[in-house]
Amino acid sequence: MKSDDDPEQVIEARGLRRSYTGGFEAVSGITFSVARGEVFALLGTNGAGKTSTVELLEGLAAPSGGTVRVLGHDPYRERAAVRPRIGVMLQEGGFPSELTVAETARMWAGCTSGARPVGQALDLVGLGARARVRVKQLSGGERRRLDLALALLGTPEVLFLDEPTTGLDAEGRRDTWELVRRLRDGGTTVLLTTHYLEEAESLADRLAIMHQGRIVTSGTPAEVTASRPSRIRFRLPDGVPAARLPLSLRAAESDGRRIEIRTHELQSALGELLCWAEESGVRLEGLDARSASLEEAFLDIADTTALTETVGM
Ligand SMILES: Nc1ncnc2c1ncn2[C@@H]1O[C@H](COP(=O)(O)OP(=O)(O)OP(=O)(O)O)[C@@H](O)[C@H]1O
């Protein structure tokens, strides 16, 4: 167990709450920590409270309950100590659209202590060649990259990325992932929110899934998916009814010839199925066996929570 003032815990949230005017509570007592050099992803359905949480971590608002520490400080009350050491990429940058990319970055660098050269920040995000273009002429994806370049200007120890790849094409997304990995390898701690489960699966060392202001599950991507069943799918040939499957594989969902087996013992279930098929001379069409993905875990959680709410449990 890490102690309260463990210097390796760069972000620590304990029982964190946030209420908006009118009393609506968007963040309802969440606890998590992020170690130095980790990439941590906050996932969740729309309105789950991710942005509300990230804004508390960035010191943009004060929590209505609980505590938050970033680099050992309260980011709201001790903003002057924290701000120069963090980089923030908001969901909406909102720059003056008449300025060029380089002018925007220079303006931002003027407000950033120890800013790296503007050209270097633009090169990091692949915008070097667009330095003289006006912001209003950038595509949505390029604006997102400019947002990221500005967040990187101060060579931050902790980087907050709110949906960093929304609006990027597949190549832009991969480039951003590569950059985040390079930053992490250089010791930067990264907290990101995303709607792309593939992004979290590929980038995050650990993640938390939020729903209605609470963390429903957290851990490494492997831990979060471990409790979910693997799936085996195939089609039986005409004339072979599902009832001919071995008893242990009958708990399958069957839609005529299409069979789906969910199992926590993928290797043994698959072995048994293949032996049966071999011995019975049955050819399994479209055979597909896979472990649970983060997407399946996420959808399961969203469905379970919705169901729990519906039945008032
Ligand atoms: N300024 C505000 N005043 C009142 N309610 C707000 C305010 N900002 C956000 N909310 C509400 O708080 C809840 C959480 O919003 P938040 O933006 O944190 O969610 P999110 O997980 O980031 O969602 P998304 O994935 O859609 O960006 C939502 O119900 C939202 O309507």
The ligand as an SDF file (V2000), in Angstrom:
LIG
                    3D

 31 33  0  0  0  0  0  0  0  0999 V2000
  -21.3210   23.4520  -15.7900 N   0  0  0  0  0  0  0  0  0  0  0  0
  -22.1640   22.4510  -15.5420 C   0  0  0  0  0  0  0  0  0  0  0  0
  -23.3090   22.6720  -14.8460 N   0  0  0  0  0  0  0  0  0  0  0  0
  -24.1670   21.6560  -14.5680 C   0  0  0  0  0  0  0  0  0  0  0  0
  -23.9680   20.3700  -14.9600 N   0  0  0  0  0  0  0  0  0  0  0  0
  -22.8500   20.1010  -15.6440 C   0  0  0  0  0  0  0  0  0  0  0  0
  -21.8940   21.1250  -15.9690 C   0  0  0  0  0  0  0  0  0  0  0  0
  -20.8690   20.5420  -16.6620 N   0  0  0  0  0  0  0  0  0  0  0  0
  -21.1920   19.2420  -16.7570 C   0  0  0  0  0  0  0  0  0  0  0  0
  -22.3550   18.9820  -16.1550 N   0  0  0  0  0  0  0  0  0  0  0  0
  -23.0270   17.6640  -16.0320 C   0  0  0  0  0  0  0  0  0  0  0  0
  -22.1700   16.8080  -15.3030 O   0  0  0  0  0  0  0  0  0  0  0  0
  -22.2370   15.4920  -15.8140 C   0  0  0  0  0  0  0  0  0  0  0  0
  -20.8430   15.0240  -16.1560 C   0  0  0  0  0  0  0  0  0  0  0  0
  -20.3510   15.7770  -17.2360 O   0  0  0  0  0  0  0  0  0  0  0  0
  -18.8770   15.5820  -17.7960 P   0  0  0  0  0  0  0  0  0  0  0  0
  -18.6840   16.5630  -18.9070 O   0  0  0  0  0  0  0  0  0  0  0  0
  -17.9280   15.5980  -16.6650 O   0  0  0  0  0  0  0  0  0  0  0  0
  -18.9770   14.0810  -18.3580 O   0  0  0  0  0  0  0  0  0  0  0  0
  -17.9970   13.3170  -19.3480 P   0  0  0  0  0  0  0  0  0  0  0  0
  -17.8310   11.9630  -18.7730 O   0  0  0  0  0  0  0  0  0  0  0  0
  -16.7640   14.1160  -19.5840 O   0  0  0  0  0  0  0  0  0  0  0  0
  -18.9020   13.2670  -20.6390 O   0  0  0  0  0  0  0  0  0  0  0  0
  -18.5050   13.2200  -22.2000 P   0  0  0  0  0  0  0  0  0  0  0  0
  -17.9380   11.8730  -22.4360 O   0  0  0  0  0  0  0  0  0  0  0  0
  -19.8580   13.3660  -22.8450 O   0  0  0  0  0  0  0  0  0  0  0  0
  -17.5540   14.3460  -22.4790 O   0  0  0  0  0  0  0  0  0  0  0  0
  -23.1830   15.5360  -17.0140 C   0  0  0  0  0  0  0  0  0  0  0  0
  -24.4560   15.1060  -16.5760 O   0  0  0  0  0  0  0  0  0  0  0  0
  -23.2010   17.0030  -17.3880 C   0  0  0  0  0  0  0  0  0  0  0  0
  -24.4370   17.3560  -17.9630 O   0  0  0  0  0  0  0  0  0  0  0  0
  1  2  1  0
  2  3  1  0
  2  7  2  0
  3  4  2  0
  4  5  1  0
  5  6  2  0
  6  7  1  0
  6 10  1  0
  7  8  1  0
  8  9  2  0
  9 10  1  0
 10 11  1  0
 11 12  1  0
 11 30  1  0
 12 13  1  0
 13 14  1  0
 13 28  1  0
 14 15  1  0
 15 16  1  0
 16 17  2  0
 16 18  1  0
 16 19  1  0
 19 20  1  0
 20 21  2  0
 20 22  1  0
 20 23  1  0
 23 24  1  0
 24 25  2  0
 24 26  1  0
 24 27  1  0
 28 29  1  0
 28 30  1  0
 30 31  1  0
M  END
$$$$
